[in-house]
């Protein structure tokens, strides 16, 4: 992720984060318990919302985003460790975490399948997987608009894709979907899933 994009990310996202996104993040992260892994923590916007977690290990590939997350670590009420790493190759042993969190991340991950395999590997059997993502909408007209604008949007927003089908990704990887909440006509989803062992 580019230095310039990381520098201005919080500034441009702040109007949304102070209103709609804040409530959605708080609702989702109130369910994160035990040892938590956060995928793509960015500037650390989630850190103050971890209340029930025992500890949080956050990975972020961008050194510039990591630098900007320091102040958010100081606002957290639980221990947070930040590591520079990508979702496609997680530097943790199998079954390390009770819960894995990703918020507005799967729109930029290059190899989503590899990332999901890694998430399942490091998440404990029956562990939680909690996502807040923007996705390709069900409305045919709006989804076609997303498809049309995605190539331009990716260039402007450092690789962000408007039309990812993240819920389908979870289903394809045999995660048990516990709950899905649709917001803003299905543009944003709150997803709660479980890492059910293959033999169950």
Secondary structure as the mmCIF struct_conf table of DSSP 4:
data_model
#
loop_
_struct_conf.conf_type_id
_struct_conf.id
_struct_conf.beg_label_comp_id
_struct_conf.beg_label_asym_id
_struct_conf.beg_label_seq_id
_struct_conf.end_label_comp_id
_struct_conf.end_label_asym_id
_struct_conf.end_label_seq_id
HELX_RH_AL_P HELX_RH_AL_P1 UNK A 3 UNK A 17
TURN_TY1_P TURN_TY1_P1 UNK A 18 UNK A 19
HELX_RH_AL_P HELX_RH_AL_P2 UNK A 20 UNK A 29
TURN_TY1_P TURN_TY1_P2 UNK A 30 UNK A 31
STRN STRN1 UNK A 34 UNK A 39
TURN_TY1_P TURN_TY1_P3 UNK A 42 UNK A 43
TURN_TY1_P TURN_TY1_P4 UNK A 45 UNK A 46
HELX_RH_3T_P HELX_RH_3T_P1 UNK A 47 UNK A 49
BEND BEND1 UNK A 52 UNK A 52
STRN STRN2 UNK A 53 UNK A 59
BEND BEND2 UNK A 61 UNK A 61
HELX_RH_AL_P HELX_RH_AL_P3 UNK A 63 UNK A 68
TURN_TY1_P TURN_TY1_P5 UNK A 69 UNK A 69
HELX_RH_AL_P HELX_RH_AL_P4 UNK A 70 UNK A 75
BEND BEND3 UNK A 77 UNK A 78
STRN STRN3 UNK A 79 UNK A 83
TURN_TY1_P TURN_TY1_P6 UNK A 87 UNK A 88
BEND BEND4 UNK A 89 UNK A 89
BEND BEND5 UNK A 92 UNK A 92
TURN_TY1_P TURN_TY1_P7 UNK A 94 UNK A 95
STRN STRN4 UNK A 97 UNK A 103
BEND BEND6 UNK A 104 UNK A 104
TURN_TY1_P TURN_TY1_P8 UNK A 106 UNK A 108
BEND BEND7 UNK A 110 UNK A 110
HELX_RH_AL_P HELX_RH_AL_P5 UNK A 112 UNK A 122
STRN STRN5 UNK A 123 UNK A 134
BEND BEND8 UNK A 138 UNK A 139
HELX_RH_AL_P HELX_RH_AL_P6 UNK A 140 UNK A 156
TURN_TY1_P TURN_TY1_P9 UNK A 157 UNK A 159
TURN_TY1_P TURN_TY1_P10 UNK A 162 UNK A 163
HELX_RH_AL_P HELX_RH_AL_P7 UNK A 166 UNK A 172
TURN_TY1_P TURN_TY1_P11 UNK A 173 UNK A 174
STRN STRN6 UNK A 176 UNK A 183
TURN_TY1_P TURN_TY1_P12 UNK A 184 UNK A 187
STRN STRN7 UNK A 188 UNK A 194
TURN_TY1_P TURN_TY1_P13 UNK A 198 UNK A 199
#
